[in-house]
Amino acid sequence: MTARLARFPVRQRPRRSPKKPLRWIQRALALGIAVFLAGATVSQSAHAARQQVLHRYGLEMPKDSKTPFAQTVWRDYEDTGLHCRSTLDGSNPSAVRQVKARMADPAGFAHIVTTFWPRETGGQELTMMFRAGAGPGGGEVKEAHALVDPETCQARLLSIT
């Protein structure tokens, strides 16, 4: 007797359909369009955010102006006195120096808020609220009034109440 080897059928791989040659281009294009649309949405929201910030300070975006946007915004920024503020706390550094010079304990000075508004005769008025002294109650809240020259940002202290 001859031994017969059982022959098992060899499984063949199923045939795959031929790849579409441009499938990777289609995917890249779809990804590019998605990124573009997301970027357009972000730029629109950035534009809306810029308008909100300008509106908060009473400024407007130019409609059909030949002046560049940055120059228009800076001119409005200067007109409202915002360029004379400290970037740290919004105070006017010149007014703070003058107030500290009049205080008995300058180390107890703590700025609360400063408000600017334009005067009809030119220049700007300033009201600054601050704490004087480092007592147990946090010090006494006082208010200083000054006139500010918008070109030099120098304040002329009028009163402290």
Contact map, one row per residue, 1 for C-alpha under 8 A:
11100000000000000000000000000000000000000000000000000000000000000000000000000000000000000000000000000000000000000000000000000000000000000000000000000000000000000
11110000000000000000000000000000000000000000000000000000000000000000000000000000000000000000000000000000000000000000000000000000000000000000000000000000000000000
11111000000000000000000000000000000000000000000000000000000000000000000000000000000000000000000000000000000000000000000000000000000000000000000000000000000000000
01111100000000000000000000000000000000000000000000000000000000000000000000000000000000000000000000000000000000000000000000000000000000000000000000000000000000000
00111110000000000000000000000000000000000000000000000000000000000000000000000000000000000000000000000000000000000000000000000000000000000000000000000000000000000
00011111000000000000000000000000000000000000000000000000000000000000000000000000000000000000000000000000000000000000000000000000000000000000000000000000000000000
00001111100000000000000000000000000000000000000000000000000000000000000000000000000000000000000000000000000000000000000000000000000000000000000000000000000000000
00000111110000000000000000000000000000000000000000000000000000000000000000000000000000000000000000000000000000000000000000000000000000000000000000000000000000000
00000011111000000000000000000000000000000000000000000000000000000000000000000000000000000000000000000000000000000000000000000000000000000000000000000000000000000
00000001111100000000000000000000000000000000000000000000000000000000000000000000000000000000000000000000000000000000000000000000000000000000000000000000000000000
00000000111110000000000000000000000000000000000000000000000000000000000000000000000000000000000000000000000000000000000000000000000000000000000000000000000000000
00000000011111000000000000000000000000000000000000000000000000000000000000000000000000000000000000000000000000000000000000000000000000000000000000000000000000000
00000000001111100000000000000000000000000000000000000000000000000000000000000000000000000000000000000000000000000000000000000000000000000000000000000000000000000
00000000000111110000000000000000000000000000000000000000000000000000000000000000000000000000000000000000000000000000000000000000000000000000000000000000000000000
00000000000011111000000000000000000000000000000000000000000000000000000000000000000000000000000000000000000000000000000000000000000000000000000000000000000000000
00000000000001111100000000000000000000000000000000000000000000000000000000000000000000000000000000000000000000000000000000000000000000000000000000000000000000000
00000000000000111110000000000000000000000000000000000000000000000000000000000000000000000000000000000000000000000000000000000000000000000000000000000000000000000
00000000000000011111000000000000000000000000000000000000000000000000000000000000000000000000000000000000000000000000000000000000000000000000000000000000000000000
00000000000000001111101000000000000000000000000000000000000000000000000000000000000000000000000000000000000000000000000000000000000000000000000000000000000000000
00000000000000000111111000000000000000000000000000000000000000000000000000000000000000000000000000000000000000000000000000000000000000000000000000000000000000000
00000000000000000011111100000000000000000000000000000000000000000000000000000000000000000000000000000000000000000000000000000000000000000000000000000000000000000
00000000000000000001111111000000000000000000000000000000000000000000000000000000000000000000000000000000000000000000000000000000000000000000000000000000000000000
00000000000000000011111111100000000000000000000000000000000000000000000000000000000000000000000000000000000000000000000000000000000000000000000000000000000000000
00000000000000000000111111110000000000000000000000000000000000000000000000000000000000000000000000000000000000000000000000000000000000000000000000000000000000000
00000000000000000000011111111000000000000000000000000000000000000000000000000000000000000000000000000000000000000000000000000000000000000000000000000000000000000
00000000000000000000011111111100000000000000000000000000000000000000000000000000000000000000000000000000000000000000000000000000000000000000000000000000000000000
00000000000000000000001111111110000000000000000000000000000000000000000000000000000000000000000000000000000000000000000000000000000000000000000000000000000000000
00000000000000000000000111111111000000000000000000000000000000000000000000000000000000000000000000000000000000000000000000000000000000000000000000000000000000000
00000000000000000000000011111111100000000000000000000000000000000000000000000000000000000000000000000000000000000000000000000000000000000000000000000000000000000
00000000000000000000000001111111110000000000000000000000000000000000000000000000000000000000000000000000000000000000000000000000000000000000000000000000000000000
00000000000000000000000000111111111000000000000000000000000000000000000000000000000000000000000000000000000000000000000000000000000000000000000000000000000000000
00000000000000000000000000011111111100000000000000000000000000000000000000000000000000000000000000000000000000000000000000000000000000000000000000000000000000000
00000000000000000000000000001111111110000000000000000000000000000000000000000000000000000000000000000000000000000000000000000000000000000000000000000000000000000
00000000000000000000000000000111111111000000000000000000000000000000000000000000000000000000000000000000000000000000000000000000000000000000000000000000000000000
00000000000000000000000000000011111111100000000000000000000000000000000000000000000000000000000000000000000000000000000000000000000000000000000000000000000000000
00000000000000000000000000000001111111110000000000000000000000000000000000000000000000000000000000000000000000000000000000000000000000000000000000000000000000000
00000000000000000000000000000000111111111000000000000000000000000000000000000000000000000000000000000000000000000000000000000000000000000000000000000000000000000
00000000000000000000000000000000011111111100000000000000000000000000000000000000000000000000000000000000000000000000000000000000000000000000000000000000000000000
00000000000000000000000000000000001111111110000000000000000000000000000000000000000000000000000000000000000000000000000000000000000000000000000000000000000000000
00000000000000000000000000000000000111111111000000000000000000000000000000000000000000000000000000000000000000000000000000000000000000000000000000000000000000000
00000000000000000000000000000000000011111111100000000000000000000000000000000000000000000000000000000000000000000000000000000000000000000000000000000000000000000
00000000000000000000000000000000000001111111110000000000000000000000000000000000000000000000000000000000000000000000000000000000000000000000000000000000000000000
00000000000000000000000000000000000000111111111000000000000000000000000000000000000000000000000000000000000000000000000000000000000000000000000000000000000000000
00000000000000000000000000000000000000011111111100000000000000000000000000000000000000000000000000000000000000000000000000000000000000000000000000000000000000000
00000000000000000000000000000000000000001111111110000000000000000000000000000000000000000000000000000000000000000000000000000000000000000000000000000000000000000
00000000000000000000000000000000000000000111111111000000000000000000000000000000000000000000000000000000000000000000000000000000000000000000000000000000000000000
00000000000000000000000000000000000000000011111111100000000000000000000000000000000000000000000000000000000000000000000000000000000000000000000000000000000000000
00000000000000000000000000000000000000000001111111110000000000000000000000000000000000000000000000000000000000000000000000000000000000000000000000000000000000000
00000000000000000000000000000000000000000000111111111000000000000000000000000000000000000000000000000000000000000000000000000000000000000000000000000000000000000
00000000000000000000000000000000000000000000011111111100000000000000000000000000000000000000000000000000000000000000000000000000000000000000000000000000000000000
00000000000000000000000000000000000000000000001111111110000110000000000000000000000000000000000000000000000000000000000000000000000000000000000000000000000000000
00000000000000000000000000000000000000000000000111111111000000000000000000000000000000000000000000000000000000000000000000000000000000000000000000000000000000000
00000000000000000000000000000000000000000000000011111111100000000000000000000000000000000000000000000000000000000000000000000000000000000000000000000000000000000
00000000000000000000000000000000000000000000000001111111111110000000000000000000000000000000000000000000000000000000000000000000000000000000000000000000000000000
00000000000000000000000000000000000000000000000000111111111100000000000000000000000000000000000000000000000000000000000000000000000000000000000000000000000000000
00000000000000000000000000000000000000000000000000011111111000000000000000000000000000000000000000000000000000000000000000000000000000000000000000000000000000000
00000000000000000000000000000000000000000000000000001111111000000000000000000000000000000000000000000000000000000000000000000000000000000000000000000000000000000
00000000000000000000000000000000000000000000000000000111111100000000000000000000000000000000000000000000000000000000000000000000000000000000000000000000000000000
00000000000000000000000000000000000000000000000000000111111110000000000010011000000000000000000000000000000000000000000000000000000000000000000000000000000000000
00000000000000000000000000000000000000000000000000100110011111000000000010000000000000000000000000000000000000000000000000000000000000000000000000000000000000000
00000000000000000000000000000000000000000000000000100100001111100000100010000000000000000000000000000000000000000000000000000000000000000000000000000000000000000
00000000000000000000000000000000000000000000000000000000000111111000100100000000000000000000000000000000000000000000000000000000000000000000000000000000000000000
00000000000000000000000000000000000000000000000000000000000011111000000000000000000000000000000000000000000000000000000000000000000000000000000000000000000000000
00000000000000000000000000000000000000000000000000000000000001111100000000000000000000000000000000000000000000000000000000000000000000000000000000000000000000000
00000000000000000000000000000000000000000000000000000000000001111111000000000000000000000000000000000000000000000000000000000000000000000000000000000000000000000
00000000000000000000000000000000000000000000000000000000000000011111000000000000000000000000000000000000000000000000000000000000000000000000000000000000000000000
00000000000000000000000000000000000000000000000000000000000000001111101100000000000000000000000000000000000000000000000000000000000000000000000000000000000000000
00000000000000000000000000000000000000000000000000000000000000001111111100000000000000000000000000000000000000000000000000000000000000000000000000000000000000000
00000000000000000000000000000000000000000000000000000000000011000011111110000000000000000000000000000000000000000000000000000000000000000000000000000000000000000
00000000000000000000000000000000000000000000000000000000000000000001111111000000000000000000000000000000000000000000000000000000000000000000000000000000000000000
00000000000000000000000000000000000000000000000000000000000000000011111111100000000000000000000000000000000000000000000000000000000000000000000000000000000000000
00000000000000000000000000000000000000000000000000000000000001000011111111110000000000000000000000000000000000000000000000000000000000000000000000000000000000000
00000000000000000000000000000000000000000000000000000000001110000000111111111000000000000000000000000000000000000000000000000000000000000000000000000000000000000
00000000000000000000000000000000000000000000000000000000000000000000011111111100000000000000000000000000000000000000000000000000000000000000000000000000000000000
00000000000000000000000000000000000000000000000000000000000000000000001111111110000000000000000000000000000000000000000000000000000000000000000000000000000000000
00000000000000000000000000000000000000000000000000000000001000000000000111111111000000000000000000000000000000000000000000000000000000000000000000000000000000000
00000000000000000000000000000000000000000000000000000000001000000000000011111111111000000000000000000000000000000000000000000000000000000000000000000000000000000
00000000000000000000000000000000000000000000000000000000000000000000000001111111111100000000000000000000000000000000000000000000000000000000000000000100000000000
00000000000000000000000000000000000000000000000000000000000000000000000000111111110000000000000000000000000000000000010000000000000000000000000000000100000000000
00000000000000000000000000000000000000000000000000000000000000000000000000011111110000000000000000000000000000000001110000000000000000000000000000000000000000000
00000000000000000000000000000000000000000000000000000000000000000000000000001111111110000000000000000000000000000001110000010000000000000000000000000100000000000
00000000000000000000000000000000000000000000000000000000000000000000000000001111111110000000000000000000000000000001000000000000000000000000000000000000000000000
00000000000000000000000000000000000000000000000000000000000000000000000000001100111110000000000000000000000000000000000000000000000000000000000000000000000000000
00000000000000000000000000000000000000000000000000000000000000000000000000000100111111000001000000000000000000000000000000000000000000000000000000000100100000000
00000000000000000000000000000000000000000000000000000000000000000000000000000000111111100111100000000000000000000000000000000000000000000000000000000000000000000
00000000000000000000000000000000000000000000000000000000000000000000000000000000000111111111100000000000000000000000000000000000000000000000000000000000000000000
00000000000000000000000000000000000000000000000000000000000000000000000000000000000011111100000000000000000000000000000000000000000000000000000000000000000000000
00000000000000000000000000000000000000000000000000000000000000000000000000000000000001111110000000000000000000000000000000000000000000000000000000000000000000000
00000000000000000000000000000000000000000000000000000000000000000000000000000000000001111110000000000000000000101000000000000000000000000000000000000000000000000
00000000000000000000000000000000000000000000000000000000000000000000000000000000000011111111000000000000000000001100000000000000000000000000000000000000000000000
00000000000000000000000000000000000000000000000000000000000000000000000000000000000011011111101100000000000000101100000000000001000000000000000000000000000000000
00000000000000000000000000000000000000000000000000000000000000000000000000000000000111000111111100000000000000000100000000000000000000000000000000000000101000000
00000000000000000000000000000000000000000000000000000000000000000000000000000000000011000011111110000000000000000000000000000000000000000000000000000000000000000
00000000000000000000000000000000000000000000000000000000000000000000000000000000000000000001111111000000000000000000000000000000000000000000000000000000111000000
00000000000000000000000000000000000000000000000000000000000000000000000000000000000000000011111111100000000000000000000000000000000000000000000001000000011110000
00000000000000000000000000000000000000000000000000000000000000000000000000000000000000000011111111110000000000000000000000000000000000000000000000000000000000000
00000000000000000000000000000000000000000000000000000000000000000000000000000000000000000000111111111000000000000000000000000000000000000000000000000000000000000
00000000000000000000000000000000000000000000000000000000000000000000000000000000000000000000011111111100000000000000000000000000000000000000000000000000000010000
00000000000000000000000000000000000000000000000000000000000000000000000000000000000000000000001111111110000000000000000000000000000000000000000100000000000010010
00000000000000000000000000000000000000000000000000000000000000000000000000000000000000000000000111111110110010000000000000000000000000000000000000000000000000000
00000000000000000000000000000000000000000000000000000000000000000000000000000000000000000000000011111110010000000000000000000000000000000000000000000000000000000
00000000000000000000000000000000000000000000000000000000000000000000000000000000000000000000000001111111000000000000000000000000000000000000000000000000000000000
00000000000000000000000000000000000000000000000000000000000000000000000000000000000000000000000000111111110000000000000000000000000100000000000000000000000000000
00000000000000000000000000000000000000000000000000000000000000000000000000000000000000000000000000000111110000000000000000000000000000000000000000000000000000000
00000000000000000000000000000000000000000000000000000000000000000000000000000000000000000000000000010011111110000000000000000000000110000000000000000000000000000
00000000000000000000000000000000000000000000000000000000000000000000000000000000000000000000000000011011111110000000000000000000000110000000000000000000000000000
00000000000000000000000000000000000000000000000000000000000000000000000000000000000000000000000000000000111110000000000000000000000010000000000000000000000000000
00000000000000000000000000000000000000000000000000000000000000000000000000000000000000000000000000000000111111000000000000000000001111000010000000000000000000000
00000000000000000000000000000000000000000000000000000000000000000000000000000000000000000000000000010000111111100000000000000000011110000000000000000000000000000
00000000000000000000000000000000000000000000000000000000000000000000000000000000000000000000000000000000000111110000000000000000011100000000000000000000000000000
00000000000000000000000000000000000000000000000000000000000000000000000000000000000000001010000000000000000011111000000000000001111000000000000000000000000000000
00000000000000000000000000000000000000000000000000000000000000000000000000000000000000000000000000000000000001111100000000000001111000000000000000000000000000000
00000000000000000000000000000000000000000000000000000000000000000000000000000000000000001110000000000000000000111110000000000001110000000000000000000000000000000
00000000000000000000000000000000000000000000000000000000000000000000000000000000000000000111000000000000000000011111000000000111100000000000000000000000000000000
00000000000000000000000000000000000000000000000000000000000000000000000000000000000000000000000000000000000000001111100000000111000000000000000000000000000000000
00000000000000000000000000000000000000000000000000000000000000000000000000000001110000000000000000000000000000000111110000011110000000000000000000000000000000000
00000000000000000000000000000000000000000000000000000000000000000000000000000001100000000000000000000000000000000011111000011100000000000000000000000000000000000
00000000000000000000000000000000000000000000000000000000000000000000000000000011100000000000000000000000000000000001111101111000000000000000000000000000000000000
00000000000000000000000000000000000000000000000000000000000000000000000000000000000000000000000000000000000000000000111111111000000000000000000000000000000000000
00000000000000000000000000000000000000000000000000000000000000000000000000000000000000000000000000000000000000000000011111000000000000000000000000000000000000000
00000000000000000000000000000000000000000000000000000000000000000000000000000000000000000000000000000000000000000000001111100000000000000000000000000000000000000
00000000000000000000000000000000000000000000000000000000000000000000000000000000000000000000000000000000000000000000011111110000000000000000000000000000000000000
00000000000000000000000000000000000000000000000000000000000000000000000000000000000000000000000000000000000000000000011011111000000000000000000000111100000000000
00000000000000000000000000000000000000000000000000000000000000000000000000000000100000000000000000000000000000000001111001111100000000000000000000111100000000000
00000000000000000000000000000000000000000000000000000000000000000000000000000000000000000000000000000000000000000001111000111110000000000000000011110000000000000
00000000000000000000000000000000000000000000000000000000000000000000000000000000000000000000000000000000000000000111100000011111000000000000000111110000000000000
00000000000000000000000000000000000000000000000000000000000000000000000000000000000000000000000000000000000000000111000000001111100000000000001111000000000000000
00000000000000000000000000000000000000000000000000000000000000000000000000000000000000000010000000000000000000111110000000000111110000000000001110000000000000000
00000000000000000000000000000000000000000000000000000000000000000000000000000000000000000000000000000000000000111100000000000011111000000000111100000000000000000
00000000000000000000000000000000000000000000000000000000000000000000000000000000000000000000000000000000000011111000000000000001111100000000111000000000000000000
00000000000000000000000000000000000000000000000000000000000000000000000000000000000000000000000000000000000111110000000000000000111110000111110000000000000000000
00000000000000000000000000000000000000000000000000000000000000000000000000000000000000000000000000000010110111000000000000000000011111000011110000000000000000000
00000000000000000000000000000000000000000000000000000000000000000000000000000000000000000000000000000000111110000000000000000000001111100111000000000000000000000
00000000000000000000000000000000000000000000000000000000000000000000000000000000000000000000000000000000000100000000000000000000000111111110000000000000000000000
00000000000000000000000000000000000000000000000000000000000000000000000000000000000000000000000000000000000000000000000000000000000011111110000000000000000000000
00000000000000000000000000000000000000000000000000000000000000000000000000000000000000000000000000000000000000000000000000000000000001111110000000000000000000000
00000000000000000000000000000000000000000000000000000000000000000000000000000000000000000000000000000000000000000000000000000000000001111111000000000000000000000
00000000000000000000000000000000000000000000000000000000000000000000000000000000000000000000000000000000000000000000000000000000001011111111000000000000000000000
00000000000000000000000000000000000000000000000000000000000000000000000000000000000000000000000000000000000100000000000000000000001111111111100000000000000000000
00000000000000000000000000000000000000000000000000000000000000000000000000000000000000000000000000000000000000000000000000000000001110001111110000000000000000000
00000000000000000000000000000000000000000000000000000000000000000000000000000000000000000000000000000000000000000000000000000000111100000011111000000000000000000
00000000000000000000000000000000000000000000000000000000000000000000000000000000000000000000000000000000000000000000000000000000111100000001111100000000000000011
00000000000000000000000000000000000000000000000000000000000000000000000000000000000000000000000000000000000000000000000000000011110000000000111110000000000000011
00000000000000000000000000000000000000000000000000000000000000000000000000000000000000000000000000100000000000000000000000000111100000000000011111000000000011111
00000000000000000000000000000000000000000000000000000000000000000000000000000000000000000000000000000000000000000000000000001111000000000000001111100000000011110
00000000000000000000000000000000000000000000000000000000000000000000000000000000000000000000001000000000000000000000000000001110000000000000000111110000001111100
00000000000000000000000000000000000000000000000000000000000000000000000000000000000000000000000000000000000000000000000000111100000000000000000011111000001111000
00000000000000000000000000000000000000000000000000000000000000000000000000000000000000000000000000000000000000000000000000111100000000000000000001111100111100000
00000000000000000000000000000000000000000000000000000000000000000000000000000000000000000000000000000000000000000000000000110000000000000000000000111111111000000
00000000000000000000000000000000000000000000000000000000000000000000000000000110100100000000000000000000000000000000000000110000000000000000000000011111110000000
00000000000000000000000000000000000000000000000000000000000000000000000000000000000000000000000000000000000000000000000000000000000000000000000000001111100000000
00000000000000000000000000000000000000000000000000000000000000000000000000000000000000000000000000000000000000000000000000000000000000000000000000001111110000000
00000000000000000000000000000000000000000000000000000000000000000000000000000000000100000001010000000000000000000000000000000000000000000000000000011111111000000
00000000000000000000000000000000000000000000000000000000000000000000000000000000000000000000011000000000000000000000000000000000000000000000000000011101111100000
00000000000000000000000000000000000000000000000000000000000000000000000000000000000000000001011000000000000000000000000000000000000000000000000001111000111110000
00000000000000000000000000000000000000000000000000000000000000000000000000000000000000000000001000000000000000000000000000000000000000000000000001110000011111000
00000000000000000000000000000000000000000000000000000000000000000000000000000000000000000000001001100000000000000000000000000000000000000000000111100000001111100
00000000000000000000000000000000000000000000000000000000000000000000000000000000000000000000000000000000000000000000000000000000000000000000000111100000000111110
00000000000000000000000000000000000000000000000000000000000000000000000000000000000000000000000000000000000000000000000000000000000000000000000111000000000011111
00000000000000000000000000000000000000000000000000000000000000000000000000000000000000000000000000100000000000000000000000000000000000000000011110000000000001111
00000000000000000000000000000000000000000000000000000000000000000000000000000000000000000000000000000000000000000000000000000000000000000000011100000000000000111
